[in-house]
């Protein structure tokens, strides 16, 4: 007979380790995204944006909107916004970081993770 208690303990342990691994993976992605955001040769996003929830970066970028509450958007919307902002705002000043091959898809995923985690 299956020991229900052991099964429950094993299931809970599985859930906890899975979410811990996920959290650690997300943390690394968030860190990488922040680096892309602030590095001039990469995203250089801070030239135009300040970020709610990250007082460690200069809050002087004011060509674009202050980035806040971005976890309200689906990830796919933010990815597209960074990959090719012209798709949502035809004459935007924001450069198309993916379409012009300035950033990889992985770097854009990292930016999305950083922005959603930081601005919520
Ligand atoms: C040359 C200035 C400029 C740069 C550089 C720039 N942006 Fe923007 N960004 C804008 C402007 C202007 C808008 C508002 C118009 C629009 O939505 O396209 C905007 C809009 C956004 C939005 C939508 C915000 C909202 O609340 O809807 C996001 C997200 C964003 N930018 C992220 C980034 C990221 C990440 C980078 C770096 C890879 C970046 N931007 C680089 C000018 C810039």
Backbone and ligand atoms as CSV (ligand in chain L), in Angstrom:
chain,resi,resn,atom,element,x,y,z
A,1,UNK,N,N,0.833,-1.214,0.000
A,1,UNK,CA,C,0.000,0.000,0.000
A,1,UNK,C,C,0.866,1.262,0.000
A,2,UNK,N,N,0.419,2.269,-0.697
A,2,UNK,CA,C,1.202,3.514,-0.740
A,2,UNK,C,C,1.032,4.266,0.577
A,3,UNK,N,N,2.133,4.672,1.117
A,3,UNK,CA,C,2.090,5.448,2.352
A,3,UNK,C,C,1.740,6.902,1.985
A,4,UNK,N,N,0.516,7.301,2.300
A,4,UNK,CA,C,0.027,8.619,1.885
A,4,UNK,C,C,0.863,9.754,2.464
A,5,UNK,N,N,1.326,9.551,3.682
A,5,UNK,CA,C,2.107,10.610,4.333
A,5,UNK,C,C,3.442,10.830,3.606
A,6,UNK,N,N,4.083,9.690,3.280
A,6,UNK,CA,C,5.370,9.789,2.584
A,6,UNK,C,C,5.188,10.435,1.209
A,7,UNK,N,N,4.077,10.047,0.576
A,7,UNK,CA,C,3.802,10.587,-0.749
A,7,UNK,C,C,3.610,12.106,-0.674
A,8,UNK,N,N,2.884,12.535,0.341
A,8,UNK,CA,C,2.626,13.960,0.522
A,8,UNK,C,C,3.934,14.711,0.767
A,9,UNK,N,N,4.757,14.150,1.648
A,9,UNK,CA,C,6.038,14.792,1.963
A,9,UNK,C,C,6.890,14.887,0.693
A,10,UNK,N,N,6.916,13.800,-0.059
A,10,UNK,CA,C,7.732,13.792,-1.278
A,10,UNK,C,C,7.212,14.831,-2.277
A,11,UNK,N,N,5.901,14.943,-2.396
A,11,UNK,CA,C,5.314,15.903,-3.339
A,11,UNK,C,C,5.648,17.332,-2.925
A,12,UNK,N,N,5.483,17.605,-1.635
A,12,UNK,CA,C,5.783,18.952,-1.137
A,12,UNK,C,C,7.246,19.295,-1.356
A,13,UNK,N,N,8.120,18.315,-1.067
A,13,UNK,CA,C,9.547,18.553,-1.245
A,13,UNK,C,C,9.835,18.889,-2.712
A,14,UNK,N,N,9.173,18.136,-3.587
A,14,UNK,CA,C,9.352,18.378,-5.020
A,14,UNK,C,C,8.931,19.785,-5.401
A,15,UNK,N,N,7.802,20.215,-4.887
A,15,UNK,CA,C,7.300,21.555,-5.194
A,15,UNK,C,C,8.266,22.634,-4.695
A,16,UNK,N,N,8.744,22.433,-3.468
A,16,UNK,CA,C,9.633,23.446,-2.886
A,16,UNK,C,C,10.936,23.531,-3.671
A,17,UNK,N,N,11.535,22.386,-4.006
A,17,UNK,CA,C,12.807,22.455,-4.735
A,17,UNK,C,C,12.591,23.029,-6.131
A,18,UNK,N,N,11.476,22.682,-6.776
A,18,UNK,CA,C,11.228,23.221,-8.120
A,18,UNK,C,C,11.129,24.740,-8.072
A,19,UNK,N,N,10.390,25.280,-7.099
A,19,UNK,CA,C,10.249,26.728,-7.069
A,19,UNK,C,C,11.554,27.407,-6.646
A,20,UNK,N,N,12.349,26.732,-5.802
A,20,UNK,CA,C,13.639,27.316,-5.409
A,20,UNK,C,C,14.563,27.403,-6.624
A,21,UNK,N,N,14.570,26.335,-7.434
A,21,UNK,CA,C,15.411,26.336,-8.634
A,21,UNK,C,C,14.923,27.421,-9.586
A,22,UNK,N,N,13.596,27.544,-9.715
A,22,UNK,CA,C,13.040,28.564,-10.597
A,22,UNK,C,C,13.432,29.958,-10.102
A,23,UNK,N,N,13.291,30.198,-8.789
A,23,UNK,CA,C,13.610,31.512,-8.230
A,23,UNK,C,C,15.080,31.849,-8.459
A,24,UNK,N,N,15.951,30.865,-8.279
A,24,UNK,CA,C,17.381,31.110,-8.473
A,24,UNK,C,C,17.656,31.443,-9.933
A,25,UNK,N,N,16.997,30.712,-10.855
A,25,UNK,CA,C,17.186,30.968,-12.277
A,25,UNK,C,C,16.703,32.357,-12.639
A,26,UNK,N,N,15.563,32.750,-12.090
A,26,UNK,CA,C,14.998,34.056,-12.380
A,26,UNK,C,C,15.893,35.168,-11.819
A,27,UNK,N,N,16.469,34.906,-10.659
A,27,UNK,CA,C,17.344,35.897,-10.026
A,27,UNK,C,C,18.555,36.196,-10.921
A,28,UNK,N,N,19.109,35.131,-11.507
A,28,UNK,CA,C,20.265,35.305,-12.396
A,28,UNK,C,C,19.859,36.100,-13.634
A,29,UNK,N,N,18.666,35.807,-14.144
A,29,UNK,CA,C,18.177,36.503,-15.335
A,29,UNK,C,C,17.927,37.984,-15.035
A,30,UNK,N,N,17.365,38.252,-13.850
A,30,UNK,CA,C,17.091,39.628,-13.434
A,30,UNK,C,C,18.410,40.414,-13.359
A,31,UNK,N,N,19.424,39.787,-12.792
A,31,UNK,CA,C,20.731,40.431,-12.647
A,31,UNK,C,C,21.335,40.739,-14.028
A,32,UNK,N,N,21.210,39.767,-14.908
A,32,UNK,CA,C,21.746,39.953,-16.257
A,32,UNK,C,C,20.994,41.082,-16.976
A,33,UNK,N,N,19.661,41.117,-16.776
A,33,UNK,CA,C,18.860,42.145,-17.428
A,33,UNK,C,C,19.236,43.541,-16.960
A,34,UNK,N,N,19.526,43.650,-15.667
A,34,UNK,CA,C,19.914,44.958,-15.119
A,34,UNK,C,C,21.205,45.429,-15.782
A,35,UNK,N,N,22.128,44.473,-15.983
A,35,UNK,CA,C,23.412,44.817,-16.603
A,35,UNK,C,C,23.183,45.313,-18.035
A,36,UNK,N,N,22.321,44.603,-18.766
A,36,UNK,CA,C,22.024,45.021,-20.147
A,36,UNK,C,C,21.403,46.421,-20.132
A,37,UNK,N,N,20.541,46.658,-19.166
A,37,UNK,CA,C,19.832,47.936,-19.066
A,37,UNK,C,C,20.792,49.112,-18.888
A,38,UNK,N,N,21.790,48.924,-18.001
A,38,UNK,CA,C,22.653,50.057,-17.639
A,38,UNK,C,C,23.920,50.174,-18.484
A,39,UNK,N,N,24.252,49.119,-19.251
A,39,UNK,CA,C,25.522,49.154,-19.982
A,39,UNK,C,C,25.363,49.873,-21.310
A,40,UNK,N,N,26.219,50.880,-21.499
A,40,UNK,CA,C,26.113,51.740,-22.668
A,40,UNK,C,C,26.190,50.961,-23.979
A,41,UNK,N,N,27.127,50.004,-24.043
A,41,UNK,CA,C,27.316,49.253,-25.284
A,41,UNK,C,C,26.237,48.194,-25.497
A,42,UNK,N,N,25.433,47.917,-24.467
A,42,UNK,CA,C,24.359,46.919,-24.614
A,42,UNK,C,C,23.038,47.663,-24.816
A,43,UNK,N,N,22.168,47.648,-23.795
A,43,UNK,CA,C,20.856,48.287,-23.975
A,43,UNK,C,C,20.909,49.792,-23.897
A,44,UNK,N,N,21.744,50.305,-22.977
A,44,UNK,CA,C,21.811,51.749,-22.720
A,44,UNK,C,C,20.421,52.346,-22.484
A,45,UNK,N,N,19.568,51.557,-21.870
A,45,UNK,CA,C,18.176,51.981,-21.661
A,45,UNK,C,C,18.102,53.172,-20.712
A,46,UNK,N,N,19.075,53.271,-19.787
A,46,UNK,CA,C,18.981,54.358,-18.806
A,46,UNK,C,C,19.223,55.726,-19.427
A,47,UNK,N,N,19.697,55.748,-20.672
A,47,UNK,CA,C,19.838,57.035,-21.352
A,47,UNK,C,C,18.466,57.689,-21.520
A,48,UNK,N,N,17.432,56.889,-21.630
A,48,UNK,CA,C,16.089,57.432,-21.872
A,48,UNK,C,C,15.081,57.140,-20.767
A,49,UNK,N,N,15.366,56.149,-19.918
A,49,UNK,CA,C,14.375,55.728,-18.922
A,49,UNK,C,C,14.929,55.739,-17.510
A,50,UNK,N,N,14.099,56.116,-16.550
A,50,UNK,CA,C,14.390,55.798,-15.160
A,50,UNK,C,C,13.465,54.645,-14.767
A,51,UNK,N,N,13.787,54.010,-13.641
A,51,UNK,CA,C,13.099,52.771,-13.269
A,51,UNK,C,C,12.584,52.844,-11.838
A,52,UNK,N,N,11.291,52.657,-11.696
A,52,UNK,CA,C,10.719,52.588,-10.347
A,52,UNK,C,C,11.272,51.348,-9.651
A,53,UNK,N,N,11.672,51.502,-8.393
A,53,UNK,CA,C,12.094,50.337,-7.628
A,53,UNK,C,C,13.566,50.016,-7.729
A,54,UNK,N,N,14.345,50.823,-8.472
A,54,UNK,CA,C,15.780,50.585,-8.544
A,54,UNK,C,C,16.532,51.902,-8.338
A,55,UNK,N,N,16.595,52.361,-7.070
A,55,UNK,CA,C,17.242,53.646,-6.791
A,55,UNK,C,C,18.742,53.609,-7.074
A,56,UNK,N,N,19.293,52.409,-7.294
A,56,UNK,CA,C,20.726,52.280,-7.566
A,56,UNK,C,C,21.133,52.783,-8.934
A,57,UNK,N,N,20.183,52.985,-9.828
A,57,UNK,CA,C,20.570,53.499,-11.147
A,57,UNK,C,C,20.176,54.972,-11.249
A,58,UNK,N,N,20.910,55.764,-12.043
A,58,UNK,CA,C,20.574,57.179,-12.176
A,58,UNK,C,C,19.146,57.341,-12.661
A,59,UNK,N,N,18.400,58.242,-12.039
A,59,UNK,CA,C,16.994,58.431,-12.429
A,59,UNK,C,C,16.896,59.674,-13.317
A,60,UNK,N,N,17.805,59.784,-14.275
A,60,UNK,CA,C,17.880,60.988,-15.091
A,60,UNK,C,C,17.307,60.801,-16.498
A,61,UNK,N,N,17.190,59.547,-16.958
A,61,UNK,CA,C,16.665,59.301,-18.309
A,61,UNK,C,C,15.220,59.760,-18.398
A,62,UNK,N,N,14.960,60.752,-19.247
A,62,UNK,CA,C,13.582,61.256,-19.295
A,62,UNK,C,C,13.064,61.469,-20.719
A,63,UNK,N,N,13.719,60.839,-21.687
A,63,UNK,CA,C,13.197,60.913,-23.061
A,63,UNK,C,C,12.012,59.951,-23.189
A,64,UNK,N,N,12.128,58.807,-22.543
A,64,UNK,CA,C,11.023,57.841,-22.493
A,64,UNK,C,C,10.346,57.924,-21.135
A,65,UNK,N,N,9.210,57.229,-20.982
A,65,UNK,CA,C,8.509,57.263,-19.688
A,65,UNK,C,C,9.293,56.557,-18.591
A,66,UNK,N,N,9.064,56.981,-17.339
A,66,UNK,CA,C,9.632,56.258,-16.196
A,66,UNK,C,C,9.002,54.868,-16.193
A,67,UNK,N,N,9.818,53.823,-16.138
A,67,UNK,CA,C,9.283,52.468,-16.229
A,67,UNK,C,C,8.756,52.040,-14.862
A,68,UNK,N,N,7.476,51.734,-14.805
A,68,UNK,CA,C,6.875,51.319,-13.539
A,68,UNK,C,C,5.724,50.347,-13.773
A,69,UNK,N,N,5.505,49.505,-12.784
A,69,UNK,CA,C,4.406,48.512,-12.808
A,69,UNK,C,C,4.357,47.698,-14.092
A,70,UNK,N,N,5.520,47.295,-14.573
A,70,UNK,CA,C,5.537,46.576,-15.855
A,70,UNK,C,C,5.082,45.128,-15.727
A,71,UNK,N,N,4.924,44.640,-14.490
A,71,UNK,CA,C,4.388,43.282,-14.350
A,71,UNK,C,C,2.895,43.243,-14.697
A,72,UNK,N,N,2.313,44.418,-14.919
A,72,UNK,CA,C,0.917,44.453,-15.367
A,72,UNK,C,C,0.794,44.046,-16.840
A,73,UNK,N,N,1.895,44.097,-17.568
A,73,UNK,CA,C,1.870,43.684,-18.980
A,73,UNK,C,C,2.238,42.213,-19.112
A,74,UNK,N,N,1.723,41.530,-20.137
A,74,UNK,CA,C,2.230,40.178,-20.413
A,74,UNK,C,C,3.696,40.254,-20.856
A,75,UNK,N,N,4.465,39.204,-20.528
A,75,UNK,CA,C,5.877,39.152,-20.938
A,75,UNK,C,C,6.038,39.375,-22.440
A,76,UNK,N,N,5.129,38.779,-23.228
A,76,UNK,CA,C,5.257,38.844,-24.688
A,76,UNK,C,C,5.129,40.291,-25.179
A,77,UNK,N,N,4.299,41.093,-24.504
A,77,UNK,CA,C,4.146,42.492,-24.907
A,77,UNK,C,C,5.451,43.253,-24.673
A,78,UNK,N,N,6.048,43.027,-23.499
A,78,UNK,CA,C,7.300,43.733,-23.193
A,78,UNK,C,C,8.430,43.274,-24.108
A,79,UNK,N,N,8.444,41.973,-24.397
A,79,UNK,CA,C,9.471,41.460,-25.313
A,79,UNK,C,C,9.363,42.192,-26.648
A,80,UNK,N,N,8.149,42.264,-27.170
A,80,UNK,CA,C,7.911,42.915,-28.466
A,80,UNK,C,C,8.255,44.404,-28.398
A,81,UNK,N,N,7.912,45.020,-27.266
A,81,UNK,CA,C,8.188,46.450,-27.065
A,81,UNK,C,C,9.687,46.729,-27.197
A,82,UNK,N,N,10.504,45.814,-26.668
A,82,UNK,CA,C,11.955,46.020,-26.716
A,82,UNK,C,C,12.531,45.523,-28.047
A,83,UNK,N,N,11.966,44.418,-28.550
A,83,UNK,CA,C,12.466,43.844,-29.812
A,83,UNK,C,C,12.232,44.819,-30.974
A,84,UNK,N,N,10.995,45.347,-31.026
A,84,UNK,CA,C,10.648,46.239,-32.139
A,84,UNK,C,C,9.531,47.203,-31.722
A,85,UNK,N,N,9.893,48.298,-31.040
A,85,UNK,CA,C,8.876,49.205,-30.497
A,85,UNK,C,C,8.011,49.864,-31.575
A,86,UNK,N,N,8.505,49.890,-32.801
A,86,UNK,CA,C,7.710,50.504,-33.876
A,86,UNK,C,C,6.407,49.760,-34.136
A,87,UNK,N,N,6.348,48.504,-33.696
A,87,UNK,CA,C,5.108,47.734,-33.901
A,87,UNK,C,C,3.956,48.296,-33.074
A,88,UNK,N,N,4.272,48.896,-31.911
A,88,UNK,CA,C,3.195,49.443,-31.079
A,88,UNK,C,C,3.084,50.956,-31.187
A,89,UNK,N,N,4.209,51.631,-31.411
A,89,UNK,CA,C,4.177,53.094,-31.560
A,89,UNK,C,C,4.987,53.423,-32.823
A,90,UNK,N,N,4.267,53.757,-33.908
A,90,UNK,CA,C,4.898,53.841,-35.225
A,90,UNK,C,C,6.116,54.768,-35.264
A,91,UNK,N,N,5.999,55.946,-34.656
A,91,UNK,CA,C,7.102,56.904,-34.787
A,91,UNK,C,C,7.857,57.086,-33.473
A,92,UNK,N,N,7.987,55.997,-32.703
A,92,UNK,CA,C,8.647,56.094,-31.401
A,92,UNK,C,C,10.130,56.452,-31.539
A,93,UNK,N,N,10.661,57.082,-30.503
A,93,UNK,CA,C,12.091,57.403,-30.476
A,93,UNK,C,C,12.907,56.203,-30.008
A,94,UNK,N,N,12.202,55.204,-29.488
A,94,UNK,CA,C,12.922,54.060,-28.926
A,94,UNK,C,C,13.476,53.172,-30.034
A,95,UNK,N,N,14.789,52.851,-29.981
A,95,UNK,CA,C,15.393,52.031,-31.035
A,95,UNK,C,C,14.950,50.563,-30.953
A,96,UNK,N,N,14.812,49.888,-32.104
A,96,UNK,CA,C,14.400,48.479,-32.125
A,96,UNK,C,C,15.577,47.556,-31.812
A,97,UNK,N,N,15.741,47.212,-30.531
A,97,UNK,CA,C,16.939,46.504,-30.069
A,97,UNK,C,C,17.097,45.101,-30.631
A,98,UNK,N,N,15.972,44.425,-30.915
A,98,UNK,CA,C,16.049,43.081,-31.474
A,98,UNK,C,C,16.125,43.136,-32.993
A,99,UNK,N,N,15.237,43.921,-33.572
A,99,UNK,CA,C,15.187,43.993,-35.039
A,99,UNK,C,C,16.503,44.489,-35.628
A,100,UNK,N,N,17.175,45.402,-34.920
A,100,UNK,CA,C,18.454,45.886,-35.452
A,100,UNK,C,C,19.652,45.086,-34.938
A,101,UNK,N,N,19.388,43.932,-34.326
A,101,UNK,CA,C,20.430,43.003,-33.858
A,101,UNK,C,C,21.376,43.606,-32.830
A,102,UNK,N,N,20.908,44.592,-32.091
A,102,UNK,CA,C,21.751,45.159,-31.040
A,102,UNK,C,C,21.761,44.219,-29.834
A,103,UNK,N,N,20.618,43.578,-29.561
A,103,UNK,CA,C,20.522,42.648,-28.436
A,103,UNK,C,C,19.996,41.298,-28.921
A,104,UNK,N,N,20.420,40.221,-28.209
A,104,UNK,CA,C,19.910,38.883,-28.542
A,104,UNK,C,C,18.547,38.689,-27.867
A,105,UNK,N,N,17.831,37.645,-28.310
A,105,UNK,CA,C,16.540,37.340,-27.691
A,105,UNK,C,C,16.729,37.026,-26.212
A,106,UNK,N,N,17.823,36.346,-25.903
A,106,UNK,CA,C,18.088,36.032,-24.495
A,106,UNK,C,C,18.281,37.319,-23.684
A,107,UNK,N,N,19.000,38.271,-24.228
A,107,UNK,CA,C,19.208,39.536,-23.498
A,107,UNK,C,C,17.890,40.280,-23.312
A,108,UNK,N,N,17.003,40.176,-24.293
A,108,UNK,CA,C,15.691,40.832,-24.162
A,108,UNK,C,C,14.844,40.115,-23.108
A,109,UNK,N,N,14.897,38.783,-23.087
A,109,UNK,CA,C,14.206,38.039,-22.019
A,109,UNK,C,C,14.721,38.490,-20.650
A,110,UNK,N,N,16.026,38.702,-20.549
A,110,UNK,CA,C,16.623,39.127,-19.276
A,110,UNK,C,C,16.122,40.526,-18.899
A,111,UNK,N,N,16.029,41.419,-19.874
A,111,UNK,CA,C,15.500,42.764,-19.608
A,111,UNK,C,C,14.071,42.691,-19.091
A,112,UNK,N,N,13.263,41.838,-19.719
A,112,UNK,CA,C,11.867,41.695,-19.306
A,112,UNK,C,C,11.809,41.182,-17.857
A,113,UNK,N,N,12.641,40.192,-17.528
A,113,UNK,CA,C,12.663,39.647,-16.160
A,113,UNK,C,C,13.057,40.748,-15.173
A,114,UNK,N,N,14.095,41.505,-15.501
A,114,UNK,CA,C,14.559,42.590,-14.628
A,114,UNK,C,C,13.455,43.636,-14.434
A,115,UNK,N,N,12.846,44.067,-15.529
A,115,UNK,CA,C,11.850,45.143,-15.429
A,115,UNK,C,C,10.609,44.691,-14.667
A,116,UNK,N,N,10.164,43.447,-14.912
A,116,UNK,CA,C,8.958,42.993,-14.213
A,116,UNK,C,C,9.229,42.806,-12.727
A,117,UNK,N,N,10.405,42.305,-12.395
A,117,UNK,CA,C,10.731,42.056,-10.997
A,117,UNK,C,C,10.933,43.377,-10.238
A,118,UNK,N,N,11.577,44.334,-10.891
A,118,UNK,CA,C,11.980,45.561,-10.198
A,118,UNK,C,C,10.856,46.583,-10.062
A,119,UNK,N,N,10.001,46.668,-11.082
A,119,UNK,CA,C,9.051,47.783,-11.110
A,119,UNK,C,C,7.704,47.456,-10.478
A,120,UNK,N,N,7.577,46.231,-9.910
A,120,UNK,CA,C,6.231,45.879,-9.416
A,120,UNK,C,C,5.882,46.563,-8.120
L,1,LIG,C1,C,16.309,56.936,-27.399
L,1,LIG,C2,C,15.503,56.774,-26.217
L,1,LIG,C3,C,15.129,55.371,-25.759
L,1,LIG,C4,C,15.955,54.307,-25.493
L,1,LIG,C5,C,17.470,54.220,-25.672
L,1,LIG,C6,C,15.104,53.278,-24.951
L,1,LIG,N1,N,13.805,53.691,-24.927
L,1,LIG,FE1,FE,12.219,52.647,-24.184
L,1,LIG,N2,N,10.950,54.120,-24.759
L,1,LIG,C7,C,11.341,55.333,-25.297
L,1,LIG,C8,C,10.144,56.141,-25.590
L,1,LIG,C9,C,10.135,57.531,-26.202
L,1,LIG,C10,C,9.032,55.358,-25.203
L,1,LIG,C11,C,7.527,55.749,-25.284
L,1,LIG,C12,C,6.979,55.468,-26.661
L,1,LIG,C13,C,6.857,53.996,-26.926
L,1,LIG,O1,O,6.137,53.305,-26.196
L,1,LIG,O2,O,7.500,53.520,-27.865
L,1,LIG,C14,C,9.575,54.102,-24.669
L,1,LIG,C15,C,8.809,53.070,-24.154
L,1,LIG,C16,C,9.314,51.956,-23.497
L,1,LIG,C17,C,8.527,50.950,-22.827
L,1,LIG,C18,C,7.004,50.957,-22.667
L,1,LIG,C19,C,6.689,51.587,-21.318
L,1,LIG,C20,C,5.232,51.581,-20.974
L,1,LIG,O3,O,4.920,51.879,-19.801
L,1,LIG,O4,O,4.387,51.308,-21.834
L,1,LIG,C21,C,9.400,50.016,-22.337
L,1,LIG,C22,C,9.061,48.770,-21.532
L,1,LIG,C23,C,10.729,50.431,-22.697
L,1,LIG,N3,N,10.635,51.615,-23.412
L,1,LIG,C24,C,11.872,49.742,-22.383
L,1,LIG,C25,C,13.141,50.079,-22.853
L,1,LIG,C26,C,14.316,49.248,-22.667
L,1,LIG,C27,C,14.351,47.945,-21.911
L,1,LIG,C28,C,15.340,49.883,-23.294
L,1,LIG,C29,C,16.758,49.424,-23.486
L,1,LIG,C30,C,16.924,48.200,-24.243
L,1,LIG,C31,C,14.818,51.123,-23.862
L,1,LIG,N4,N,13.479,51.198,-23.561
L,1,LIG,C32,C,15.572,52.052,-24.538
L,1,LIG,C33,C,12.628,55.756,-25.538
L,1,LIG,C34,C,13.769,54.971,-25.404
